[in-house]
Amino acid sequence: MIEPATLPHPERDVIELTAVLFALSDEARLALVRQLSHGPLDMVDCLSLGANTPKSTRSHQVKVLREAGIITSELRGRRRQLTLRRSDLDARFPGLLKAVLGAGE
């Protein structure tokens, strides 16, 4: 059986603060992170990206968050499940995620 392609995710110890802050500087990506703070979601269920947003734009937003080390994107059947990497971010940058998620509330 052929294994599905796995997308690259940075290891905890190489997640960079500048990449995280850049990824969170976009309102749509920040809204997605806030949505994921309540638990994992299928990519198609992420309302914060907008139902009318082109698939290519949604994919790009998720890619930026994944490459920054903020989320994981795992293949589940024909769908992708997105999960916030809360423990990795809290270990790498204590208090950052809490401050960022609480800033807009």
Residue pairs with C-beta under 8 A, 6 or more apart in sequence:
4 75
6 75
7 66
7 73
8 67
9 66
9 69
9 72
9 73
10 67
10 68
10 69
12 69
12 88
12 91
12 92
13 92
14 69
15 68
15 69
15 88
15 89
15 92
15 93
16 68
16 69
17 93
17 96
19 67
19 68
19 69
20 68
20 69
20 70
20 89
20 93
20 96
22 64
22 68
23 29
23 64
23 65
23 67
23 68
23 70
24 30
24 33
24 70
24 100
26 61
26 64
28 48
28 49
28 50
28 53
28 61
29 61
29 64
29 65
30 100
30 104
31 48
31 49
32 46
32 48
32 49
32 61
32 62
32 65
32 71
32 82
33 65
33 70
33 71
33 84
33 100
33 101
34 48
34 101
34 104
35 41
35 46
35 47
35 48
36 46
36 71
36 82
36 83
36 84
37 84
37 86
37 97
37 101
40 81
40 82
40 83
40 84
41 81
41 82
42 76
42 79
42 80
42 81
42 82
43 58
43 62
43 73
43 79
43 80
43 81
43 82
44 79
46 58
46 82
49 57
49 58
49 61
62 71
62 73
62 80
62 82
65 71
66 72
66 73
69 85
69 88
69 89
69 92
70 84
70 85
70 89
71 82
71 83
71 84
71 85
72 82
72 83
72 85
73 80
73 81
73 82
74 80
74 81
74 83
75 81
86 97
89 96
89 97
90 96
90 97
90 98
